[in-house]
Amino acid sequence: MEALLFKINFLRDLKRNHEDAEWQAPDLSRLPLGEAAEKYFGWKAANISQATVERERRMFQGVLAFFDPARPVRCIRLINIRQYQEHRRKKISPTMKQAVTARTVNYEMQLLRGVLDYADCWNGTLAARYKPLRQVRSRVGRIASKDQLIKIVRIANGNDLWKVALWCAAVAAGTGCRSCEIRNLQLKDIHIEDAKIFVCREIAKNRSEREPRLMTLAQWGLGELLARAKSLGATDPYHYLLPFSVCKSRHVSKTTSVRWDVNRPMKTWVKSWRTLMDAVGMKGFRFHDLRHTFRTQGAEAGVPLEMMMAQLGHMDRETSLDYVHIQQRGFDRIKRLIEPLQAEILAIAQGKPPGRESKRGGGRKARAN
């Protein structure tokens, strides 16, 4: 009887221990780097946009190639990271045509750190002695003068290959929006008649939605882009303002005969922008610098700092709550103050000769406000 009771208890304990073992977390440190990275990015997708996750996956491919996807994550040492930093800094970026920056290397190592931390391997010597590369930080980007913007418009208007980049630049210069925010706009987000667009949290860098006001220059650019989108078949509110060119993707073009996919946004206009900047004589002027230009024009026009922060999306949620009542009045003031500075640029973009009286009147109007 005692033997039977002992056997029953033994089998019950054995079953309980087996069930407990099933609930225990697996030892991720033994996983190959490639598999651990997949689990990390899959987990990360629950908290950030899919577009950001895909971009980081692409950035991590070079890290995987250097460290070997089959290498167990627990076998990555500090010396390996230092070797990667040295190796990567000697490489030439195929897109930027210059040496890879310390900022890029640090970002890639931040991703590796995330994978190791996810696998409980970022500890000991790694955590205590890892040092990112020293970055030379620039407080502000380059600024385009009014004459430079006029030159961009004049030259771009003479070449159809630069038209999309020009119209997107008009939106950036007339709203301060980032290129990713413009690229991911859907038709439902654009309200030209109300002089505003809607930037949803999924495409905003700070994950906070906002409604930037449109300067007339931006309204012109959006009008041209809307006409182009309609000609390419974009009619549904959820279609993208900048449809994806299927022929530019070798993989996708093999699966369909459709030339344009209105349900996907275009990847980039960076090549046409760079050739345009070369033609203008502004080599190295980034599309993102139009955002800095807008901010500078706002400061010169006397727009309050908090208003520009709300327009550009620099504020966090807690701070923005303090300015809700100011935003509604201030957004319209942004439009009144900045538009006179862009009137001549818009006139040239529309093929109209800028009038002296309108320029003088615009200046008096800006000073009066």
C-alpha positions as CSV (number, residue, x, y, z in Angstrom):
1,M,0.0,0.0,0.0
2,E,2.8,2.4,0.9
3,A,4.6,1.5,-2.3
4,L,1.4,2.3,-4.4
5,L,0.9,5.6,-2.6
6,F,4.6,6.5,-3.3
7,K,4.2,5.7,-6.9
8,I,1.0,7.8,-7.3
9,N,2.7,10.8,-5.6
10,F,5.8,10.4,-7.7
11,L,3.9,10.3,-11.0
12,R,1.8,13.3,-9.9
13,D,5.0,15.3,-9.1
14,L,6.6,14.3,-12.3
15,K,3.6,15.5,-14.3
16,R,3.5,18.8,-12.4
17,N,7.2,19.4,-13.0
18,H,6.7,18.7,-16.7
19,E,3.8,21.2,-16.9
20,D,5.9,23.8,-15.1
21,A,8.8,23.3,-17.5
22,E,6.5,24.0,-20.4
23,W,5.7,27.4,-19.0
24,Q,9.2,28.3,-18.3
25,A,10.8,30.9,-20.6
26,P,13.2,29.3,-23.2
27,D,16.9,30.1,-23.0
28,L,17.1,32.7,-25.8
29,S,20.8,33.1,-25.3
30,R,21.4,29.8,-27.2
31,L,19.5,31.0,-30.3
32,P,21.3,31.8,-33.5
33,L,21.6,35.6,-34.0
34,G,19.3,35.5,-37.1
35,E,16.5,33.7,-35.2
36,A,16.9,35.9,-32.2
37,A,16.7,39.0,-34.4
38,E,13.5,37.7,-36.0
39,K,11.9,37.3,-32.5
40,Y,13.1,40.7,-31.4
41,F,11.7,42.6,-34.5
42,G,8.5,40.6,-34.2
43,W,8.1,41.7,-30.6
44,K,9.0,45.3,-31.5
45,A,6.3,45.4,-34.1
46,A,3.7,45.4,-31.3
47,N,4.9,48.9,-30.2
48,I,6.1,50.8,-33.3
49,S,4.9,51.1,-37.0
50,Q,5.4,48.3,-39.4
51,A,7.3,50.6,-41.7
52,T,9.9,51.4,-39.0
53,V,10.3,47.7,-38.2
54,E,10.9,46.9,-41.9
55,R,13.4,49.7,-42.2
56,E,15.3,48.5,-39.1
57,R,15.3,44.9,-40.5
58,R,17.0,46.2,-43.6
59,M,19.5,48.1,-41.6
60,F,20.3,45.0,-39.6
61,Q,21.1,42.8,-42.6
62,G,24.7,44.2,-42.7
63,V,25.1,43.3,-39.0
64,L,23.9,39.8,-39.6
65,A,26.3,39.4,-42.5
66,F,29.3,40.5,-40.3
67,F,28.5,38.5,-37.2
68,D,27.0,35.4,-39.0
69,P,23.3,34.6,-38.6
70,A,24.1,31.2,-37.3
71,R,26.3,32.5,-34.4
72,P,24.7,32.0,-31.0
73,V,23.9,35.4,-29.4
74,R,25.7,34.5,-26.2
75,C,28.9,34.1,-28.2
76,I,29.0,37.8,-29.2
77,R,31.8,39.6,-27.4
78,L,32.8,43.2,-26.9
79,I,35.8,42.7,-29.2
80,N,33.5,41.6,-32.0
81,I,31.4,44.8,-31.6
82,R,34.6,47.0,-31.7
83,Q,35.7,45.1,-34.8
84,Y,32.4,45.9,-36.4
85,Q,32.6,49.6,-35.6
86,E,36.1,49.8,-37.2
87,H,35.0,47.7,-40.2
88,R,31.8,49.7,-40.8
89,R,33.4,53.1,-40.6
90,K,35.6,52.2,-43.5
91,K,32.7,51.4,-45.8
92,I,31.2,53.8,-48.4
93,S,27.5,54.2,-48.4
94,P,26.1,53.2,-51.8
95,T,23.3,55.8,-51.5
96,M,25.1,58.7,-49.9
97,K,28.3,58.1,-51.8
98,Q,30.4,58.9,-48.7
99,A,31.9,57.1,-45.7
100,V,29.3,55.6,-43.4
101,T,28.7,58.0,-40.5
102,A,29.2,57.3,-36.8
103,R,25.5,58.0,-36.4
104,T,24.6,55.1,-38.7
105,V,27.0,52.7,-37.0
106,N,25.6,53.6,-33.6
107,Y,22.1,53.0,-34.8
108,E,23.0,49.6,-36.1
109,M,24.7,48.8,-32.8
110,Q,21.6,50.0,-31.0
111,L,19.7,47.4,-32.9
112,L,22.2,44.7,-32.0
113,R,22.0,45.8,-28.4
114,G,18.2,45.4,-28.6
115,V,18.5,41.9,-29.9
116,L,21.1,40.9,-27.2
117,D,19.0,42.6,-24.5
118,Y,15.9,40.7,-25.6
119,A,17.9,37.5,-25.3
120,D,19.2,38.5,-21.8
121,C,22.8,38.7,-23.2
122,W,23.5,42.4,-22.8
123,N,25.2,42.2,-19.4
124,G,28.6,41.9,-17.9
125,T,31.5,43.3,-19.9
126,L,29.2,44.3,-22.8
127,A,26.9,46.4,-20.7
128,A,29.8,47.9,-18.7
129,R,32.3,48.7,-21.4
130,Y,30.5,49.2,-24.7
131,K,31.0,52.7,-26.0
132,P,29.2,54.2,-29.1
133,L,31.3,56.1,-31.6
134,R,31.5,59.8,-31.1
135,Q,29.1,61.7,-33.3
136,V,29.5,65.2,-34.6
137,R,26.1,66.7,-34.0
138,S,24.8,69.6,-36.0
139,R,22.3,71.8,-34.1
140,V,20.4,72.9,-37.3
141,G,20.2,71.7,-40.8
142,R,21.0,73.8,-43.9
143,I,18.6,76.6,-44.8
144,A,17.5,77.6,-48.3
145,S,17.2,81.3,-49.0
146,K,14.2,82.6,-51.0
147,D,16.4,83.1,-54.1
148,Q,17.5,79.4,-53.8
149,L,14.0,78.2,-53.5
150,I,13.0,80.3,-56.6
151,K,15.9,78.7,-58.5
152,I,14.8,75.2,-57.5
153,V,11.3,76.0,-58.8
154,R,12.5,77.5,-62.1
155,I,14.9,74.6,-62.9
156,A,12.5,71.8,-61.8
157,N,9.7,73.2,-63.9
158,G,11.8,72.7,-67.0
159,N,12.2,68.9,-66.5
160,D,9.2,66.5,-66.1
161,L,11.5,64.0,-64.2
162,W,11.8,66.5,-61.4
163,K,8.1,67.5,-61.1
164,V,7.1,65.1,-58.4
165,A,10.2,66.1,-56.3
166,L,9.3,69.7,-56.8
167,W,5.6,69.3,-55.8
168,C,6.7,67.3,-52.7
169,A,9.2,70.0,-51.9
170,A,6.4,72.6,-52.1
171,V,4.5,70.6,-49.5
172,A,7.5,70.3,-47.3
173,A,8.4,74.0,-47.6
174,G,4.8,75.0,-47.0
175,T,4.0,72.8,-44.0
176,G,7.4,71.7,-42.5
177,C,6.3,68.0,-42.8
178,R,8.9,65.3,-43.1
179,S,9.3,63.3,-46.3
180,C,7.9,60.1,-44.7
181,E,4.8,62.0,-43.6
182,I,4.2,63.4,-47.2
183,R,5.0,60.0,-48.8
184,N,2.4,58.2,-46.6
185,L,-0.5,60.6,-47.1
186,Q,-3.7,59.1,-48.2
187,L,-6.4,61.1,-50.1
188,K,-8.6,61.1,-47.0
189,D,-5.8,63.0,-45.1
190,I,-5.8,66.0,-47.4
191,H,-8.2,68.9,-46.9
192,I,-7.1,71.6,-49.3
193,E,-10.3,73.6,-48.9
194,D,-9.7,73.8,-45.1
195,A,-6.0,74.5,-45.7
196,K,-4.8,71.6,-43.6
197,I,-3.7,67.9,-43.7
198,F,-4.0,65.2,-41.2
199,V,-0.8,63.4,-40.1
200,C,-1.9,60.2,-38.3
201,R,0.1,58.7,-35.5
202,E,1.2,55.7,-37.6
203,I,3.3,57.9,-39.9
204,A,4.3,60.6,-37.4
205,K,7.8,60.2,-36.1
206,N,6.8,61.1,-32.5
207,R,3.7,58.8,-32.8
208,S,1.4,61.7,-32.1
209,E,-1.2,62.8,-34.7
210,R,-1.5,66.5,-35.7
211,E,-3.1,68.7,-38.3
212,P,-0.5,71.0,-39.9
213,R,-1.9,74.1,-41.7
214,L,-1.1,74.5,-45.4
215,M,0.6,77.6,-46.7
216,T,-0.5,78.5,-50.2
217,L,2.7,77.0,-51.6
218,A,1.8,73.7,-50.1
219,Q,-1.7,73.9,-51.4
220,W,-0.3,74.4,-54.9
221,G,2.0,71.4,-54.5
222,L,-0.8,69.2,-53.1
223,G,-3.1,70.2,-55.9
224,E,-0.6,69.1,-58.5
225,L,0.0,65.8,-56.7
226,L,-3.7,65.2,-56.4
227,A,-4.2,65.7,-60.1
228,R,-1.3,63.3,-60.8
229,A,-2.7,60.7,-58.3
230,K,-6.2,60.9,-59.9
231,S,-4.6,60.3,-63.4
232,L,-2.9,57.2,-62.0
233,G,-6.2,55.8,-60.7
234,A,-6.3,57.0,-57.1
235,T,-9.9,57.7,-56.3
236,D,-10.7,56.0,-53.1
237,P,-10.1,57.9,-49.8
238,Y,-7.7,55.2,-48.7
239,H,-5.6,55.4,-51.9
240,Y,-2.2,57.0,-51.6
241,L,-1.4,60.5,-52.8
242,L,1.9,59.1,-54.2
243,P,1.1,55.7,-55.7
244,F,3.8,53.0,-55.9
245,S,5.5,52.5,-59.3
246,V,5.3,48.8,-60.0
247,C,7.8,48.9,-62.9
248,K,10.5,50.1,-60.5
249,S,10.3,46.9,-58.5
250,R,11.6,43.8,-60.3
251,H,10.0,41.4,-57.9
252,V,6.5,43.0,-57.9
253,S,6.5,43.8,-61.7
254,K,6.8,40.0,-62.4
255,T,3.5,39.3,-60.6
256,T,1.2,41.9,-62.2
257,S,0.7,43.9,-65.4
258,V,-0.5,47.0,-63.5
259,R,1.9,49.9,-63.7
260,W,0.8,51.7,-60.6
261,D,-0.4,50.4,-57.2
262,V,-2.6,53.1,-55.5
263,N,-2.8,50.9,-52.4
264,R,0.9,51.4,-51.6
265,P,3.0,54.6,-51.3
266,M,6.0,55.2,-53.5
267,K,9.4,54.4,-51.9
268,T,11.3,57.6,-52.4
269,W,12.1,60.5,-54.7
270,V,15.7,60.9,-53.3
271,K,17.5,60.2,-56.6
272,S,15.5,62.8,-58.6
273,W,16.0,65.3,-55.7
274,R,19.7,64.8,-55.7
275,T,20.1,65.3,-59.4
276,L,17.9,68.4,-59.1
277,M,20.1,69.8,-56.3
278,D,23.2,69.1,-58.5
279,A,21.5,71.0,-61.3
280,V,20.6,73.9,-59.0
281,G,24.2,74.0,-57.6
282,M,23.0,73.0,-54.0
283,K,24.8,69.6,-53.8
284,G,24.3,68.1,-50.3
285,F,21.1,70.1,-49.6
286,R,18.7,67.4,-48.2
287,F,15.0,67.3,-48.7
288,H,14.7,67.3,-44.9
289,D,16.4,70.7,-44.9
290,L,13.2,72.2,-46.3
291,R,11.7,71.4,-42.9
292,H,14.5,73.5,-41.3
293,T,13.8,76.2,-43.9
294,F,10.2,76.4,-42.9
295,R,11.1,76.6,-39.2
296,T,13.6,79.4,-39.9
297,Q,11.0,81.3,-41.9
298,G,8.6,81.0,-39.0
299,A,11.1,82.3,-36.6
300,E,12.0,85.3,-38.9
301,A,8.2,86.0,-39.2
302,G,7.8,86.1,-35.5
303,V,5.7,82.9,-35.1
304,P,5.6,81.8,-31.4
305,L,7.9,78.9,-30.7
306,E,5.1,76.8,-29.3
307,M,3.1,77.3,-32.4
308,M,5.9,76.1,-34.7
309,M,6.5,73.1,-32.4
310,A,2.8,72.1,-32.8
311,Q,2.9,72.6,-36.5
312,L,6.1,70.6,-36.9
313,G,5.2,67.9,-34.4
314,H,8.0,68.4,-32.0
315,M,5.9,68.4,-28.8
316,D,5.2,65.4,-26.6
317,R,1.7,64.6,-25.5
318,E,1.9,66.1,-22.0
319,T,3.3,69.4,-23.2
320,S,0.9,69.7,-26.1
321,L,-2.1,69.5,-23.8
322,D,-1.0,72.9,-22.3
323,Y,-1.2,74.5,-25.8
324,V,-4.5,73.1,-27.1
325,H,-6.3,76.4,-26.8
326,I,-3.4,78.3,-28.4
327,Q,-3.0,75.9,-31.3
328,Q,-6.4,76.6,-32.8
329,R,-5.7,80.4,-33.0
330,G,-2.0,80.0,-33.7
331,F,-2.2,77.7,-36.8
332,D,-4.1,80.4,-38.7
333,R,-1.5,82.9,-37.6
334,I,1.3,80.7,-39.0
335,K,-0.5,80.8,-42.4
336,R,-0.8,84.6,-42.4
337,L,2.8,85.2,-41.3
338,I,4.6,82.8,-43.6
339,E,2.6,83.0,-46.8
340,P,3.9,86.5,-47.7
341,L,7.4,85.1,-47.6
342,Q,6.5,82.4,-50.1
343,A,4.2,84.5,-52.4
344,E,7.0,85.1,-55.0
345,I,8.0,81.5,-55.0
346,L,4.4,80.4,-55.6
347,A,4.0,82.9,-58.4
348,I,7.0,81.5,-60.3
349,A,5.9,77.9,-59.6
350,Q,2.5,78.8,-61.2
351,G,4.2,80.5,-64.2
352,K,3.0,84.0,-63.1
353,P,5.4,87.0,-63.0
354,P,5.7,88.2,-59.4
355,G,4.3,91.7,-58.9
356,R,6.2,94.4,-57.0
357,E,3.0,95.7,-55.4
358,S,2.0,92.3,-54.1
359,K,5.5,91.8,-52.6
360,R,5.5,95.1,-50.9
361,G,1.9,94.6,-49.7
362,G,2.8,91.1,-48.4
363,G,5.8,92.5,-46.5
364,R,3.6,95.2,-44.8
365,K,1.0,92.5,-44.0
366,A,3.6,90.3,-42.3
367,R,5.0,93.2,-40.3
368,A,1.5,94.2,-39.2
369,N,0.8,90.8,-37.8
